[in-house]
Amino acid sequence: MELLFNEQDVVDSVCVFTGIRENARPEQVDVDLEFHPSHGFAATADLYGRKIRYNEQDVIDAIAVYLRDYHQFIPEDLQVDLSFSEGVGITASIKVRN
């Protein structure tokens, strides 16, 4: 099975991930996703005016945590691939091993 996340799904995942790590509600978190050709993917979460930086692996982990907590997937069974395109933004393809 393959799941496709649009940019808002990726943002939501980072909001949930930040909420869990920082003991806050996901809706209290603002997230900016970034892609740099030489550095890869990253995200910045803003929580109460404090900036929290996430690297590419953190964003992948955030998607796995979101799918675990909201949809009962097993994170170890997920292969998450991030991609960027100019018109669509940052998306994720998630393959689920059976």
C-alpha positions as CSV (number, residue, x, y, z in Angstrom):
1,M,0.0,0.0,0.0
2,E,1.2,3.5,-0.7
3,L,-0.1,6.7,0.9
4,L,0.5,10.2,-0.5
5,F,0.8,13.3,1.7
6,N,0.4,16.7,0.3
7,E,2.2,19.7,1.9
8,Q,-0.6,20.3,4.4
9,D,-0.4,16.7,5.6
10,V,3.3,17.1,6.1
11,V,2.8,20.3,8.0
12,D,0.1,18.7,10.2
13,S,2.5,15.8,11.0
14,V,5.2,18.2,12.2
15,C,2.6,20.1,14.3
16,V,1.6,16.8,16.0
17,F,5.2,15.7,16.4
18,T,6.0,19.1,18.0
19,G,3.0,18.9,20.2
20,I,4.0,15.5,21.6
21,R,7.6,16.5,22.1
22,E,6.8,19.9,23.7
23,N,3.6,18.9,25.6
24,A,1.4,21.3,23.6
25,R,-1.6,21.1,21.4
26,P,-0.8,20.7,17.7
27,E,-3.0,23.7,16.8
28,Q,-0.7,25.9,18.9
29,V,2.2,25.1,16.5
30,D,3.0,27.0,13.3
31,V,5.3,25.2,10.8
32,D,7.3,26.3,7.8
33,L,8.7,23.6,5.6
34,E,11.9,24.1,3.6
35,F,13.8,22.5,0.8
36,H,17.3,23.4,-0.1
37,P,18.9,21.5,-3.1
38,S,22.2,21.1,-1.2
39,H,20.9,20.6,2.3
40,G,17.6,18.6,1.7
41,F,14.4,19.0,3.7
42,A,13.9,20.8,7.0
43,A,11.2,22.4,9.0
44,T,10.9,25.2,11.6
45,A,8.1,25.0,14.2
46,D,7.1,28.1,16.1
47,L,5.6,27.4,19.5
48,Y,4.9,30.3,21.8
49,G,7.5,32.4,19.9
50,R,10.2,29.8,20.3
51,K,11.7,28.4,17.1
52,I,12.3,24.6,16.9
53,R,14.4,23.4,14.0
54,Y,13.9,19.9,12.5
55,N,16.1,18.2,10.0
56,E,15.0,15.8,7.2
57,Q,15.0,12.8,9.4
58,D,12.9,14.6,12.0
59,V,10.3,15.4,9.3
60,I,10.2,11.7,8.3
61,D,9.9,10.7,12.0
62,A,7.1,13.2,12.4
63,I,5.1,11.6,9.5
64,A,5.6,8.2,11.1
65,V,4.5,9.4,14.5
66,Y,1.4,11.0,13.0
67,L,0.5,7.8,11.2
68,R,1.1,5.8,14.4
69,D,-0.9,8.1,16.7
70,Y,-3.8,9.0,14.4
71,H,-4.1,5.9,12.2
72,Q,-2.5,3.0,14.1
73,F,0.3,2.3,11.6
74,I,3.5,0.7,12.8
75,P,6.3,3.2,12.2
76,E,8.9,0.4,11.5
77,D,6.7,-0.7,8.6
78,L,6.8,2.7,6.9
79,Q,9.2,3.9,4.2
80,V,8.8,7.7,3.9
81,D,10.2,9.5,0.9
82,L,10.0,13.3,0.7
83,S,9.9,15.2,-2.5
84,F,9.7,18.8,-3.7
85,S,8.2,20.3,-6.9
86,E,7.8,23.9,-7.6
87,G,4.0,23.9,-8.2
88,V,3.1,21.4,-5.5
89,G,5.6,22.1,-2.7
90,I,6.8,19.4,-0.3
91,T,5.0,16.1,-0.4
92,A,5.6,12.6,1.0
93,S,5.1,9.1,-0.4
94,I,4.7,6.6,2.3
95,K,5.0,2.9,1.5
96,V,3.6,0.5,4.0
97,R,5.2,-2.9,4.2
98,N,2.8,-5.8,4.9
